Amino acid sequence: MKNVKPKSAVQPAKAKTATPGRAQTNSKTKSKSIYSPSEIEEIFRRFSIQRPEPKGELEHVNPFTLVVAVALSAQATDAGVNRATRALFAAADTPEKMVALGEDQVREHIKTIGLYRNKAKNVIALSEKLIAEFGSEVPRTREELITLPGVGRKTANVVLSMAFGQSTMAVDTHIFRIANRLCLAPGKTPDEVEDQLMRIIPDHYLYHAHHWLILHGRYCCKARKPECTACVIADICRAAEKTNTIPAPLVELPAQII
């Protein structure tokens, strides 16, 4: 199934969109990165050549189904969520249809996903809230999104990016790990890492930056054993455990999805 983006999100990477995360940055907080601005520029320049148009894996047909899919993906694989939601979204792709479907049927559709009972309750509750408070439309601000049941800051950031073309930083386990491992944007919590990354990443790379970092963490800078010989930033990286200082050839990789 191909992702169908709303008109507002067509060509988001080229759009001059707002960057809400930057506006919320505490101006008194200094960058903790050990890299210079020119080094950070070069890191993301290389990532942009390696993966010019990174894509998300979660299947959805509109902003509503995207919110549901991302909320369901907590503590579950994207592939597993996709298998469960294909039939669910075929039956209910709007808040009204989801409420009409009911919690029992939602639970049956997603029972292969971890924490499915609680997630089914949240899907119905967020659908009801969208109908009652937002005219059945998915809100376009983080502050409103996180009021929806089952939607946290990371989910909100993913939705703002994928559905509405906003430049956000959704810090997952991969990003949190490599931001600290590389001392690129160290922080004790995902929010601290997000704040640091939003501060240091150049504007012209910010839209795709979280996808690049996730892919780098998933396929190269792995949790147990980083593949330093395959790293395009091996010469710049200052991770204590790196085993190689020669960067891998800077070529565009085959399409990989997140």
C-alpha positions as MATLAB code, in Angstrom:
seq = 'MKNVKPKSAVQPAKAKTATPGRAQTNSKTKSKSIYSPSEIEEIFRRFSIQRPEPKGELEHVNPFTLVVAVALSAQATDAGVNRATRALFAAADTPEKMVALGEDQVREHIKTIGLYRNKAKNVIALSEKLIAEFGSEVPRTREELITLPGVGRKTANVVLSMAFGQSTMAVDTHIFRIANRLCLAPGKTPDEVEDQLMRIIPDHYLYHAHHWLILHGRYCCKARKPECTACVIADICRAAEKTNTIPAPLVELPAQII';
ca = [
       0.000    0.000    0.000;
       1.342    3.397   -0.901;
       1.153    6.331    1.451;
      -1.275    8.980    0.250;
      -0.227   12.386    1.493;
      -2.656   15.234    2.008;
      -2.335   18.150   -0.360;
      -0.742   20.244    2.352;
       2.106   17.753    2.615;
       2.974   17.539   -1.085;
       6.696   18.149   -1.550;
       7.161   19.006    2.133;
      10.942   18.948    1.932;
      10.881   21.906   -0.437;
       8.242   23.870    1.415;
       9.140   26.725    3.732;
       7.342   25.282    6.716;
       7.302   26.398   10.307;
       9.683   24.776   12.727;
       7.777   24.744   16.010;
      10.491   22.922   17.891;
      12.985   25.739   17.379;
      10.588   28.325   18.750;
      10.314   26.312   21.964;
      14.068   26.007   22.473;
      15.373   27.561   25.662;
      17.744   30.296   24.504;
      19.728   30.007   27.752;
      20.576   26.359   27.100;
      23.939   25.923   25.422;
      24.617   23.275   22.812;
      26.241   20.170   24.294;
      27.500   18.885   20.961;
      31.244   18.316   20.682;
      31.093   18.981   16.935;
      31.628   22.324   15.250;
      28.896   23.781   13.029;
      30.971   22.948    9.949;
      31.322   19.328   11.089;
      27.570   19.060   11.690;
      26.920   20.550    8.264;
      29.199   17.934    6.709;
      27.602   15.055    8.628;
      24.142   15.882    7.314;
      25.421   16.737    3.847;
      26.723   13.192    3.602;
      23.508   11.720    4.952;
      21.574   13.707    2.329;
      23.665   12.225   -0.473;
      23.413    8.722    0.935;
      19.615    8.852    1.267;
      18.136   11.838   -0.628;
      14.471   11.026    0.035;
      14.066    8.785    3.095;
      10.576    7.408    3.596;
       8.541    6.270    6.562;
       7.277    2.682    6.658;
       3.921    3.000    8.397;
       1.076    2.631    5.913;
      -1.690    5.207    6.045;
      -4.164    6.917    3.745;
      -4.770   10.211    5.550;
      -3.686   12.104    8.686;
      -6.204   10.244   10.854;
      -4.947    6.789    9.919;
      -1.392    8.049   10.365;
      -2.125    9.138   13.947;
      -3.629    5.733   14.675;
      -0.751    3.845   13.031;
       1.943    5.783   14.897;
       0.129    5.386   18.214;
      -0.140    1.640   17.596;
       3.551    1.379   16.743;
       4.685    1.983   20.339;
       6.530   -1.146   21.487;
       5.719   -2.832   18.173;
       7.396   -3.122   14.787;
       6.157   -1.021   11.886;
       5.822   -4.176    9.772;
       3.622   -5.745   12.445;
       1.470   -2.624   12.665;
       1.036   -2.565    8.885;
      -0.177   -6.170    8.842;
      -2.777   -5.333   11.482;
      -3.979   -1.998   10.123;
      -4.550   -2.878    6.469;
      -7.898   -4.465    7.221;
      -8.621   -1.999   10.028;
      -8.153    1.055    7.805;
     -10.123   -0.575    4.988;
     -13.042   -0.752    7.406;
     -12.481    2.546    9.242;
     -10.458    5.415    7.789;
     -12.253    8.257    9.587;
     -12.953    8.928   13.274;
     -16.677    8.355   12.725;
     -16.132    4.960   11.105;
     -13.702    3.963   13.824;
     -16.183    4.797   16.585;
     -18.914    2.937   14.709;
     -16.627   -0.072   14.392;
     -16.311   -0.186   18.163;
     -13.615   -1.171   20.617;
     -14.235   -4.913   20.352;
     -13.728   -4.954   16.587;
     -10.701   -2.672   16.792;
      -9.211   -5.042   19.356;
      -9.776   -7.996   17.027;
      -7.968   -6.220   14.193;
      -4.914   -5.296   16.271;
      -4.641   -8.295   18.625;
      -1.284   -9.272   17.092;
       0.229   -5.981   18.333;
       1.695   -5.563   21.806;
      -0.539   -3.889   24.396;
      -3.450   -4.240   21.982;
      -6.203   -4.014   24.598;
      -5.127   -0.624   25.898;
      -4.338    0.576   22.397;
      -7.817   -0.335   21.179;
      -9.294    1.784   23.983;
      -7.062    4.682   23.005;
      -7.989    4.419   19.310;
     -11.669    4.739   20.154;
     -11.044    7.494   22.706;
      -8.891    9.582   20.353;
     -11.467    9.127   17.589;
     -14.215   10.366   19.894;
     -12.108   13.347   20.926;
     -11.342   14.257   17.323;
     -15.070   14.258   16.575;
     -16.082   16.183   19.706;
     -13.307   18.762   19.885;
     -11.620   19.046   16.484;
     -14.404   18.648   13.938;
     -13.018   15.206   13.009;
      -9.822   16.824   11.726;
      -6.363   15.935   12.989;
      -4.923   19.062   14.656;
      -1.767   20.612   13.256;
      -0.046   21.650   16.458;
       1.941   19.531   18.888;
       0.114   21.015   21.860;
      -3.253   19.853   20.518;
      -2.014   16.480   19.262;
      -0.631   15.403   22.626;
      -4.070   15.909   24.208;
      -5.302   12.909   22.209;
      -5.366    9.591   24.126;
      -2.328    7.471   23.310;
      -0.478   10.318   21.575;
       2.784   11.467   23.116;
       5.395   13.925   21.948;
       7.179   11.479   19.631;
       3.926   10.447   17.952;
       2.936   14.087   17.563;
       6.272   14.931   15.955;
       5.936   12.069   13.462;
       2.443   13.213   12.493;
       3.480   16.851   12.126;
       6.324   15.788    9.852;
       4.691   13.094    7.717;
       1.182   14.512    7.461;
       1.786   18.250    7.502;
       5.354   18.742    6.287;
       6.663   20.362    9.456;
      10.300   20.032   10.459;
      10.294   18.093   13.715;
      12.559   15.654   15.541;
      10.886   12.433   16.699;
      13.460   10.919   19.057;
      13.182    7.138   19.107;
      15.599    4.599   20.593;
      17.940    4.781   17.582;
      18.219    8.563   17.656;
      18.564    8.678   21.431;
      21.352    6.097   21.278;
      23.478    7.626   18.548;
      22.949   11.215   19.697;
      24.582   10.175   22.977;
      27.065    7.662   21.573;
      28.490   10.150   19.089;
      28.129   13.066   21.549;
      26.294   14.767   18.714;
      23.442   15.934   20.941;
      23.826   14.299   24.350;
      20.904   14.289   26.739;
      19.490   12.273   29.617;
      15.980   12.184   28.180;
      14.464   12.100   24.668;
      13.237   15.665   25.193;
      16.766   16.863   25.969;
      18.118   15.135   22.878;
      15.323   16.609   20.769;
      16.089   20.093   22.057;
      19.789   19.720   21.268;
      19.220   18.314   17.781;
      16.709   21.002   16.890;
      19.295   23.544   17.998;
      22.297   22.251   16.026;
      20.935   20.787   12.773;
      21.027   23.269    9.873;
      17.579   24.372    8.738;
      18.054   23.081    5.197;
      18.611   19.535    6.493;
      16.120   19.499    9.342;
      13.077   18.088    7.554;
      14.716   14.728    6.767;
      17.163   14.718    9.687;
      15.219   12.397   11.985;
      14.816    9.866    9.161;
      18.540    9.992    8.399;
      19.462    9.497   12.031;
      17.026    6.602   12.468;
      18.360    4.854    9.370;
      21.955    5.456   10.427;
      21.204    3.932   13.820;
      19.256    1.005   12.390;
      21.589   -0.049    9.595;
      25.038    1.286   10.499;
      25.533    2.568   14.046;
      23.795   -0.461   15.541;
      23.193   -0.899   19.249;
      25.317   -3.975   19.898;
      28.045   -3.589   17.318;
      28.404   -0.467   15.156;
      29.464   -1.216   11.581;
      32.129    1.451   11.445;
      33.579    0.281    8.119;
      30.210    1.055    6.480;
      29.963    4.526    8.048;
      30.150    7.578    5.794;
      31.043    9.818    8.739;
      33.734    7.567   10.264;
      36.370   10.279    9.911;
      34.196   12.848   11.720;
      32.628   10.586   14.341;
      34.021   10.858   17.860;
      32.287    7.887   19.437;
      34.550    6.269   22.002;
      33.932    2.767   20.625;
      34.436    3.454   16.928;
      36.797    1.017   15.211;
      37.470    2.788   11.932;
      38.490    6.269   10.809;
      38.124    5.877    7.049;
      34.684    6.882    5.754;
      32.767    4.490    3.532;
      32.245    5.549   -0.113;
      29.683    8.338   -0.319;
      27.129    6.927   -2.737;
      23.357    6.882   -2.832;
      22.043    3.712   -1.225;
      19.111    1.615   -2.455;
      15.812    2.883   -1.095;
      15.249    1.920    2.528;
      12.169    2.643    4.515;
      11.867    3.403    8.180;
];
